[in-house]
Amino acid sequence: MVLDGASSHKAKALLVPANGRLIALPAYSPEFNPQEPIWDELREKEFPNRVYESMEAVIAQLMDGMPRLCNDPARIRSITAWPWILTINLKAN
């Protein structure tokens, strides 16, 4: 499991299975964590300079904006497909 080091992602008593291991990312390494720029894109495009009356309104905006991003694979690829990602050979079971 790859850990990004965020304080909110740390557990005081994490049990790691014998067949698993933890790999910590360097302190600031967005190029190793391709989902981070996706959240930046959503914040920039779907929530620019807006104030919401409630958390329900924020969730509604996210539910409205997420499909727009998901239906644009070229945009997702342009945000996340760094050269090192394109060169790896992933093998699924």
N, C-alpha and C positions, 0 to 999 in steps of 0.2 A: 504494500500500500504506500502510495506517495503522499507525503504530508507537506503542506505548504507553510507551516509554522505559525499560522494565525492563532492568536491567543484564544479565540473562541473555538478553535478546533482541537484544543488540548484537553485530555482527560486526566484526572488525578490517578485513577486506577484502571488503566487500559490493559486488558488481557490480550496478548498477541498469541494466536495459535502457533503451535510448534512448526507448522508448515508455512508460516507467513513471516514476513519481515517488513520493517518500516524503513522507508527511504525519505530523508528530509531534503527538501529543496533548499537552495541557497536563499538568503534573506529576501532579496528582491530579484525575482526571476520570472516575470510574467511570460517570457517566451517558453518556459517549461510548463505553464499552466494555461492552456489555450482557452479554457472557459472564462477566464477573467476578462479578456477583451470583449467577450459576448455581453457580459453584464454592463461594461462601459458603453457599448453600443446601444443597449436598451435604455440605459439612463439618459444618454445623449439624445436619442431619437424619440423616445416615448415619454420622457419626463422633463422636457426642457423648461426651466423657469416657471414651474407650476406649483401651486399650493393646493393641497387636498384637504377636504373637510374631515376625512376619516380614513382609517386603514382600509375599509371596504372600498373606498374610491380608488385608493392606490392599487389594490388587488384587481379591481375592475379594469383599470388602465393597463396593468400588466397582462391580464387575460385578453385584452383587445390587441395589444401590441406584439405579444409573443408569436401569434400565428403569422403576422406579417414578416417577422424575421425568419421563422421556421420555413416559410414558403419561398424563401430567397436563398437557395443553396450557394449561388455564386457569391452573394454577400457574406455568408458565413465562411465560405472558403477563403475569401479575401482577408477576412479578419483573423482566421485561425491557422491557415495553412502555411506555416513557416517552412523554409527550405528543409530543415532537419526533419520535420514531420513527414514531408513528402518523400523523403528518401528511406524511411524505415519500412521494413517488411513485416507487417503484422500477420501473425498466424493464429487463427481461432481454432478451437477444438471442434 
